[in-house]
C-alpha cells in the first residue's frame, strides 16, 4: 500500500525543484479557472449544458456543424477574453530561470504561451488556431466571421478549431514530445488536473515508470494523490506557485 501522502509548502516545493535538474509540468483545466475559464467537467462547466458526445465529438461536428458551433462560439468567446494568471506566469518564470524543461498542457487556451512559456506541448491542440477539416489549411482567427457559422474553407471543407475532438487521436507529434518529456524528467509537477482523462492521464505514470518524482498542486486530493503522487501542494496554484518562485 502506498504510504500516506506528504503535504508540502511552497518553500518545500522550491527545495524539491532545486534538487531535480529536469523538471516538467503537466497542467489541466484547474490552472486556468483563475483566468475565468471554467473547467469543462466542473460545476457550471460546458459539459453541464452541452452533452460532449452530442456537441464535441468529431462525427457530430461533421454531421451537424451548425449545432456544434453553438458550443464552439461560447468556447471561443470565453478563451478569447481570458488572460494568464499568476500560475501561468510562475511557470514561465521557472522556464526562463532554467528550472523547467517544458510544459505539457491539456488546455487549449493558449495561456501558457501568452504568459511567456516557450516549450509548450499542446496535447489537445489550440482553440485559437483554426484549420480546414478537409485540406488542413490554416485560417487566422481574425479573418473569420463568427456571426456566419458554420465556416467553410475555399476547398469546401469545414473550418474548425485546431483542437482534439472526442473520437480523434492525439496529434502524433504532441504525443511523441509529451512522452519524451515524461521519460526524461526527474520531477513532474502536476497542476490543476485530476488525472482521470485518458490518454493524458497516462503521462504521470510514464514519468513515474522512468523514476521521476511526482509533485501535485491541486485544490483537493485527486485519484493521482493516493496512487502516484509523492508530494502534495494543496491550494490555489495562482497563489502558491508565485511563492515557489520567491523561494527559488
RABELMO-V702376 format. One record per backbone hydrogen bond with DSSP energy under -0.5 kcal/mol. NH is the residue of the N-H (numbers start at 0). CO is the residue of the C=O. E is the energy in kcal/mol with one decimal. If there is no record, write none. Layout:
<<NH CO E> <NH CO E>>
This chain:
<<5 229 -0.8> <6 4 -0.7> <7 231 -2.5> <12 8 -2.4> <13 9 -2.2> <14 10 -1.7> <15 11 -2.2> <16 12 -2.6> <17 13 -2.1> <18 14 -1.3> <19 16 -1.4> <20 18 -0.5> <22 20 -0.6> <22 98 -0.7> <23 186 -2.5> <24 101 -2.0> <25 188 -2.7> <26 24 -0.5> <26 103 -2.4> <27 190 -2.1> <29 191 -2.9> <30 27 -1.7> <31 28 -1.4> <32 28 -0.7> <32 29 -0.6> <34 31 -1.5> <35 32 -1.9> <36 31 -1.7> <37 35 -0.7> <44 41 -2.4> <46 39 -1.8> <47 44 -1.7> <48 44 -0.6> <48 45 -1.2> <49 45 -2.8> <50 48 -0.5> <53 50 -1.1> <54 50 -2.4> <55 51 -2.3> <57 165 -2.8> <60 56 -2.1> <61 57 -2.1> <62 58 -2.0> <63 59 -2.9> <66 63 -0.6> <67 63 -1.8> <68 64 -2.2> <69 66 -1.5> <70 66 -0.6> <70 67 -0.9> <71 67 -2.1> <72 68 -2.5> <73 69 -1.1> <74 70 -2.6> <75 71 -2.6> <76 72 -2.4> <77 73 -2.1> <78 74 -2.5> <79 75 -2.8> <80 76 -1.2> <81 77 -0.6> <81 78 -0.8> <82 34 -0.5> <87 84 -0.8> <88 84 -1.8> <89 85 -2.1> <90 86 -1.9> <91 87 -1.9> <92 88 -2.2> <93 89 -2.2> <94 90 -2.1> <95 91 -2.5> <96 92 -2.0> <97 94 -1.6> <98 93 -2.4> <99 93 -1.2> <100 22 -3.4> <100 98 -0.5> <101 22 -0.8> <102 118 -2.3> <103 24 -3.2> <104 102 -0.6> <104 120 -2.6> <105 26 -2.6> <113 109 -2.0> <114 110 -1.5> <115 111 -0.6> <115 112 -1.1> <116 111 -2.3> <119 117 -1.0> <120 102 -3.5> <121 119 -0.8> <122 104 -1.9> <122 120 -1.4> <123 104 -0.6> <124 121 -1.1> <125 161 -2.3> <126 107 -2.7> <128 125 -1.5> <129 138 -0.5> <130 159 -2.6> <131 136 -1.9> <132 157 -3.7> <135 131 -1.2> <138 129 -2.8> <142 139 -1.8> <143 140 -1.8> <145 143 -0.8> <147 144 -1.7> <152 156 -3.2> <155 152 -2.0> <158 150 -2.9> <159 130 -2.9> <161 125 -0.7> <161 128 -3.3> <162 160 -2.2> <163 123 -2.2> <164 162 -0.8> <165 55 -2.4> <167 164 -1.8> <174 170 -2.5> <175 171 -2.7> <176 172 -2.3> <177 173 -2.5> <178 174 -2.2> <179 175 -2.2> <180 176 -2.4> <181 177 -2.4> <182 178 -2.4> <183 179 -1.2> <184 180 -0.5> <184 181 -0.5> <185 21 -3.2> <186 21 -1.8> <187 212 -2.9> <188 23 -2.7> <188 186 -0.5> <189 187 -0.7> <189 214 -3.2> <190 25 -3.1> <190 188 -0.6> <191 216 -2.1> <197 195 -0.7> <200 196 -1.6> <201 198 -1.8> <202 199 -1.6> <205 201 -2.3> <206 202 -2.2> <207 203 -2.4> <208 204 -2.5> <209 205 -1.5> <210 207 -2.1> <211 206 -2.5> <212 185 -2.8> <214 187 -2.7> <214 212 -0.6> <215 230 -3.0> <216 189 -3.4> <217 215 -0.5> <217 232 -1.3> <223 193 -0.7> <225 221 -0.9> <226 222 -0.9> <227 223 -3.2> <228 223 -2.1> <229 213 -2.8> <230 213 -1.8> <231 5 -2.4> <232 215 -3.7> <232 230 -0.5> <233 231 -0.7> <234 217 -2.0> <238 235 -0.8> <239 235 -2.7> <240 236 -2.1> <242 238 -0.6> <243 239 -1.7> <244 240 -2.0> <245 241 -1.8> <246 242 -2.1> <247 243 -1.7>>
